């Protein structure tokens, strides 16, 4: 329901939500090659819907926490990564590009709309 702004708005209001941890994403390199539009809709457009609700509902006092990925480091020759010095402009997959796009969009929403967020660049996640 993240892409449906009306449903998202109603859920936030109905349950008086003031904090969000957004971990949803479309994964899978093969799927990204086969269905790039569906992939970017899930990973970028739906993320923008969440940010829009933060802006519209005045949820700026607490940060949106969202899942990024270590894949944003892409084709990087460094063996150890640093947020301050490692290059993140050469993604190796559409998944990595969507996650980096989310980071840039979140930064833009902060500068334009004062929506605060924290992106977590997960490494080697194993979900049950």
GUDOLO-562858 format. One record per residue: residue in three letters; x, y, z of N, C-alpha, C, CB in turn. Coordinates in steps of 0.2 Angstrom, whole numbers, padded with zeros to 4 digits, always signed. Glycine has a CB too. Layout:
N
ALAXYZXYZXYZXYZ ...
//
This chain:
128
UNK+0004-0006+0000+0000+0000+0000+0004+0006+0000-0005+0000+0006 UNK+0011+0006+0000+0015+0012+0000+0014+0016-0006+0022+0009+0001 UNK+0013+0013-0011+0012+0017-0018+0005+0021-0018+0013+0013-0024 UNK+0001+0019-0014-0006+0022-0014-0006+0027-0009-0012+0017-0013 UNK-0005+0034-0011-0004+0039-0006-0011+0040-0002-0003+0045-0009 UNK-0017+0039-0005-0023+0039-0001-0023+0034+0005-0029+0039-0005 UNK-0021+0028+0003-0021+0023+0008-0016+0024+0014-0020+0016+0005 UNK-0010+0026+0011-0005+0028+0016-0007+0033+0021+0002+0029+0012 UNK-0010+0039+0018-0012+0044+0022-0017+0042+0027-0015+0050+0017 UNK-0022+0038+0025-0027+0036+0030-0024+0031+0035-0032+0032+0026 UNK-0019+0027+0034-0016+0023+0039-0012+0027+0044-0011+0018+0036 UNK-0009+0032+0041-0005+0036+0046-0009+0040+0050+0000+0041+0042 UNK-0015+0043+0048-0019+0046+0052-0023+0042+0057-0024+0050+0048 UNK-0026+0036+0054-0030+0032+0058-0026+0029+0064-0032+0026+0054 UNK-0020+0027+0063-0016+0025+0069-0011+0030+0072-0012+0019+0066 UNK-0012+0036+0070-0008+0041+0073-0001+0040+0073-0010+0042+0081 UNK+0002+0038+0067+0009+0036+0066+0013+0042+0066+0010+0032+0060 UNK+0018+0042+0070+0023+0048+0070+0030+0046+0068+0023+0052+0076 UNK+0031+0039+0067+0038+0037+0065+0037+0031+0060+0042+0034+0072 UNK+0042+0031+0056+0041+0026+0050+0048+0023+0049+0038+0029+0044 UNK+0048+0016+0049+0054+0012+0047+0052+0009+0040+0057+0007+0052 UNK+0055+0011+0035+0053+0009+0028+0059+0004+0026+0052+0015+0023 UNK+0057-0002+0026+0062-0008+0024+0060-0011+0017+0063-0013+0029 UNK+0054-0009+0014+0051-0012+0009+0055-0010+0002+0044-0010+0007 UNK+0056-0015-0002+0060-0014-0008+0059-0020-0013+0067-0013-0007 UNK+0059-0019-0019+0059-0024-0024+0067-0027-0025+0056-0022-0031 UNK+0068-0033-0024+0075-0036-0025+0075-0040-0030+0077-0039-0018 UNK+0081-0042-0032+0083-0047-0037+0085-0044-0044+0076-0051-0039 UNK+0091-0045-0045+0094-0043-0051+0091-0045-0058+0102-0044-0052 UNK+0089-0051-0058+0086-0054-0064+0079-0050-0065+0084-0062-0063 UNK+0075-0050-0060+0069-0046-0060+0070-0039-0063+0065-0046-0054 UNK+0075-0036-0061+0076-0029-0063+0078-0028-0070+0082-0026-0059 UNK+0081-0033-0073+0082-0034-0080+0076-0035-0084+0088-0039-0082 UNK+0072-0040-0081+0066-0042-0085+0060-0037-0084+0063-0048-0082 UNK+0059-0033-0079+0054-0028-0077+0056-0022-0074+0049-0032-0073 UNK+0060-0018-0078+0063-0012-0075+0058-0007-0073+0068-0009-0080 UNK+0052-0006-0076+0047-0001-0074+0044-0003-0068+0042-0001-0080 UNK+0042-0009-0067+0040-0012-0061+0045-0011-0055+0037-0019-0061 UNK+0051-0012-0056+0056-0012-0052+0057-0005-0049+0063-0014-0055 UNK+0058+0000-0054+0059+0007-0052+0052+0010-0048+0060+0011-0058 UNK+0046+0008-0050+0040+0010-0047+0040+0008-0040+0034+0007-0050 UNK+0042+0002-0038+0042-0001-0031+0048+0003-0027+0043-0008-0031 UNK+0054+0003-0030+0059+0006-0026+0060+0013-0026+0066+0003-0029 UNK+0057+0017-0031+0058+0024-0031+0052+0028-0030+0062+0026-0038 UNK+0047+0026-0034+0040+0030-0034+0037+0029-0027+0036+0027-0040 UNK+0037+0023-0025+0034+0021-0018+0038+0025-0013+0033+0014-0017 UNK+0044+0025-0013+0048+0029-0008+0046+0036-0008+0056+0028-0010 UNK+0045+0039-0014+0043+0046-0015+0036+0047-0011+0043+0048-0022 UNK+0032+0042-0012+0025+0042-0009+0026+0043-0001+0021+0036-0011 UNK+0030+0039+0001+0032+0039+0009+0034+0046+0011+0037+0034+0011 UNK+0039+0049+0007+0042+0056+0008+0036+0061+0008+0048+0057+0004 UNK+0032+0060+0003+0027+0065+0002+0022+0065+0008+0023+0063-0005 UNK+0020+0059+0010+0016+0059+0016+0020+0062+0022+0014+0052+0018 UNK+0026+0061+0023+0030+0065+0028+0029+0072+0028+0037+0063+0028 UNK+0030+0075+0022+0029+0082+0020+0022+0084+0022+0031+0083+0013 UNK+0017+0081+0019+0010+0083+0019+0007+0083+0026+0006+0079+0015 UNK+0010+0078+0030+0007+0077+0037+0011+0080+0042+0006+0070+0038 UNK+0016+0083+0040+0021+0087+0045+0024+0082+0050+0016+0091+0049 UNK+0027+0076+0047+0030+0072+0051+0038+0073+0051+0029+0064+0049 UNK+0040+0079+0051+0047+0081+0051+0050+0081+0057+0047+0088+0048 UNK+0047+0080+0063+0051+0080+0069+0055+0074+0071+0046+0082+0075 UNK+0053+0069+0068+0056+0062+0069+0058+0060+0062+0052+0057+0072 UNK+0064+0057+0061+0067+0055+0055+0063+0049+0052+0074+0054+0055 UNK+0062+0048+0045+0061+0042+0042+0067+0038+0042+0058+0044+0035 UNK+0067+0032+0044+0072+0027+0043+0071+0023+0038+0073+0023+0050 UNK+0075+0022+0033+0074+0018+0027+0080+0014+0025+0072+0022+0021 UNK+0078+0008+0021+0084+0004+0019+0087+0006+0013+0081-0003+0018 UNK+0093+0007+0013+0097+0008+0007+0101+0002+0006+0102+0015+0008 UNK+0107+0002+0004+0111-0005+0003+0118-0003+0001+0108-0008-0003 UNK+0122-0008+0004+0129-0007+0002+0131-0008-0005+0133-0013+0006 UNK+0126-0010-0009+0127-0011-0016+0127-0004-0020+0121-0014-0019 UNK+0126+0002-0016+0127+0008-0019+0134+0010-0020+0124+0014-0014 UNK+0139+0006-0017+0146+0007-0018+0148+0004-0025+0150+0003-0013 UNK+0144-0001-0028+0145-0003-0035+0152-0005-0037+0143+0002-0039 UNK+0154-0002-0042+0161-0004-0045+0166+0001-0041+0161-0002-0053 UNK+0168-0001-0036+0172+0003-0031+0178-0001-0030+0169+0005-0025 UNK+0184+0001-0031+0190-0003-0030+0193-0003-0023+0196+0000-0034 UNK+0189+0000-0018+0191+0000-0011+0189-0006-0008+0189+0006-0007 UNK+0193-0008-0003+0192-0015+0000+0187-0013+0007+0198-0019+0002 UNK+0188-0007+0009+0184-0005+0015+0181+0002+0013+0189-0003+0021 UNK+0174+0002+0014+0170+0008+0012+0169+0013+0018+0163+0006+0010 UNK+0169+0019+0016+0168+0025+0020+0162+0029+0017+0174+0029+0022 UNK+0157+0031+0021+0152+0036+0019+0155+0042+0017+0147+0037+0025 UNK+0161+0044+0020+0164+0051+0018+0168+0051+0012+0168+0053+0024 UNK+0171+0045+0010+0176+0045+0005+0175+0040-0001+0183+0044+0008 UNK+0171+0035+0000+0170+0030-0005+0165+0033-0011+0167+0024-0002 UNK+0167+0031-0017+0163+0033-0022+0156+0029-0023+0167+0033-0029 UNK+0151+0032-0024+0144+0029-0025+0141+0031-0031+0140+0031-0019 UNK+0144+0033-0036+0141+0035-0043+0142+0030-0048+0144+0041-0044 UNK+0144+0024-0047+0145+0019-0052+0141+0012-0050+0152+0017-0053 UNK+0134+0012-0050+0131+0006-0048+0132+0001-0053+0123+0008-0047 UNK+0132-0005-0050+0133-0011-0054+0126-0015-0056+0137-0016-0050 UNK+0121-0012-0053+0114-0015-0055+0109-0010-0054+0113-0021-0050 UNK+0103-0012-0057+0097-0007-0057+0095-0006-0049+0091-0009-0061 UNK+0096-0012-0046+0094-0012-0038+0098-0006-0035+0095-0019-0035 UNK+0105-0007-0036+0110-0002-0033+0108+0005-0035+0117-0003-0035 UNK+0106+0006-0042+0104+0013-0044+0098+0015-0041+0103+0013-0052 UNK+0093+0011-0039+0087+0013-0036+0088+0015-0029+0081+0008-0036 UNK+0093+0011-0026+0094+0013-0019+0098+0020-0018+0098+0007-0015 UNK+0103+0021-0023+0106+0027-0023+0101+0033-0024+0112+0027-0028 UNK+0097+0031-0029+0092+0037-0031+0088+0038-0024+0087+0034-0036 UNK+0086+0033-0021+0082+0035-0014+0086+0039-0010+0080+0028-0011 UNK+0093+0038-0009+0097+0042-0005+0097+0050-0007+0104+0040-0005 UNK+0098+0050-0014+0098+0057-0017+0091+0061-0016+0100+0057-0024 UNK+0086+0057-0017+0079+0060-0016+0078+0062-0009+0073+0055-0019 UNK+0080+0057-0004+0079+0059+0003+0083+0065+0005+0081+0053+0007 UNK+0089+0066+0002+0093+0072+0003+0089+0078+0000+0100+0071+0000 UNK+0086+0078-0005+0083+0083-0008+0077+0085-0004+0081+0081-0016 UNK+0073+0080-0002+0067+0082+0002+0069+0085+0009+0063+0075+0004 UNK+0075+0083+0011+0077+0087+0017+0079+0094+0016+0084+0083+0020 UNK+0082+0095+0010+0084+0102+0009+0078+0107+0007+0089+0102+0003 UNK+0073+0104+0003+0067+0108+0001+0062+0108+0006+0065+0105-0006 UNK+0060+0102+0009+0054+0102+0013+0056+0100+0021+0050+0096+0011 UNK+0062+0100+0022+0064+0099+0029+0062+0092+0032+0062+0104+0034 UNK+0061+0087+0027+0060+0080+0029+0066+0077+0031+0056+0076+0024 UNK+0067+0075+0037+0073+0072+0040+0073+0064+0039+0074+0073+0047 UNK+0078+0061+0037+0078+0054+0036+0085+0051+0037+0076+0052+0028 UNK+0085+0045+0038+0091+0041+0039+0091+0035+0035+0092+0039+0047 UNK+0096+0034+0030+0097+0029+0026+0102+0024+0029+0098+0031+0019 UNK+0100+0017+0029+0104+0012+0032+0107+0008+0026+0101+0008+0037 UNK+0113+0008+0025+0117+0004+0020+0118-0003+0022+0123+0008+0017 UNK+0113-0007+0022+0114-0014+0024+0119-0018+0020+0108-0018+0024 UNK+0123-0022+0024+0128-0027+0021+0126-0034+0022+0135-0025+0023 UNK+0126-0038+0018+0124-0045+0019+0119-0047+0023+0131-0048+0022 UNK+0113-0045+0021+0107-0046+0025+0104-0053+0024+0101-0040+0024 UNK+0103-0056+0029+0099-0063+0029+0093-0062+0032+0104-0069+0031 UNK+0087-0063+0029+0081-0062+0032+0078-0070+0033+0076-0058+0028 UNK+0074-0070+0038+0072-0077+0040+0067-0079+0034+0068-0077+0046 
//
